[in-house]
Amino acid sequence: MSTTSRRALVLGAPGLVGAALMRELPNAVGTYRSRPVRGLLPLDAGDADALRRLVDDAGAIAIYFPAAQPNVEWCEIHPDEAEAENIAPLRTALAVARERGLPLLAYSTDYVFD
């Protein structure tokens, strides 16, 4: 997907916060990991090379990261898996954002992590 306009990139667009961002950010490019939604692109945010390609192809000006495992009880019972699903992809996205000189806005909850 090559574009001449620059856009926001929303990682985790099918979720509650991600869907709200998609409504508010004109021309945003949204992604999903496991729940396909028409109009959104598949992406594992932990895959740095795929994220770099998408950032470049979208002409991203900012990355919004509301993506997360939303089941708080599951996260509390499975802290290692929760960290792998929630924190590791965010670290990858942060590294890519830094490489590309882009701001990254992450959304989280203190229900799972301090």
SULSULHU-V981482 format. One record per residue. N is the residue number from 1. SS is DSSP state (h for helix, s for strand, l for the rest). OMEGA is omega in degrees with one decimal (999 if undefined). D_LAST is the distance of its C-alpha to the last C-alpha in whole Angstrom. Layout:
n=[N,N]
ss=[SS,SS]
omega=[OMEGA,OMEGA]
d_last=[D_LAST,D_LAST]
This chain:
n=[1,2,3,4,5,6,7,8,9,10,11,12,13,14,15,16,17,18,19,20,21,22,23,24,25,26,27,28,29,30,31,32,33,34,35,36,37,38,39,40,41,42,43,44,45,46,47,48,49,50,51,52,53,54,55,56,57,58,59,60,61,62,63,64,65,66,67,68,69,70,71,72,73,74,75,76,77,78,79,80,81,82,83,84,85,86,87,88,89,90,91,92,93,94,95,96,97,98,99,100,101,102,103,104,105,106,107,108,109,110,111,112,113,114]
ss=[l,l,l,l,l,l,s,s,s,s,s,l,l,l,l,h,h,h,h,h,h,h,h,h,l,l,l,l,s,s,s,s,l,l,l,l,l,l,l,l,s,s,l,l,l,l,l,h,h,h,h,h,h,h,h,h,h,h,l,s,s,s,s,s,s,l,l,l,l,l,l,h,h,h,h,h,h,l,h,h,h,h,h,h,h,h,h,h,h,h,h,h,h,h,h,h,h,h,h,h,l,l,s,s,s,s,l,l,l,l,l,l,l,l]
omega=[176.5,-176.6,176.7,178.4,178.9,-172.2,170.2,177.8,-179.0,179.0,-175.8,-175.2,-179.4,-176.9,-177.7,-179.0,179.9,178.7,177.5,177.3,-179.9,178.0,-173.6,-176.7,-178.2,177.5,178.9,173.0,-178.6,179.8,171.8,175.6,-172.7,-179.8,-177.3,176.1,-179.9,179.0,177.7,-177.2,176.9,177.5,166.9,-174.8,175.9,179.5,-174.1,-178.9,178.7,179.3,176.9,-179.9,-178.6,177.1,-178.6,-179.1,-178.6,-174.2,-172.6,175.1,179.0,176.6,173.8,-173.1,173.6,-176.9,177.7,170.1,-171.8,-177.3,-174.6,-179.7,177.7,-179.4,179.5,-179.4,-176.1,-173.7,-179.9,177.8,178.7,177.3,178.9,-178.1,-174.0,-172.9,-177.6,178.3,177.8,176.7,177.4,-179.8,178.1,178.5,178.9,178.6,178.4,179.5,-175.2,179.1,-177.1,171.6,175.8,177.4,-179.4,177.7,-179.1,177.9,176.2,175.6,-175.5,-176.5,176.7,999]
d_last=[38,39,39,40,38,34,32,28,26,24,22,21,24,25,22,21,20,22,25,25,24,27,29,29,29,33,34,30,30,28,27,26,25,26,27,30,31,34,34,31,31,29,27,25,22,22,25,26,30,29,27,29,32,31,29,33,35,33,33,30,29,25,23,21,18,17,17,15,16,16,16,13,15,16,13,12,15,15,12,15,16,13,12,16,16,13,12,16,18,16,16,20,20,19,22,24,23,24,27,28,27,26,23,20,18,15,13,10,8,5,8,7,4,0]
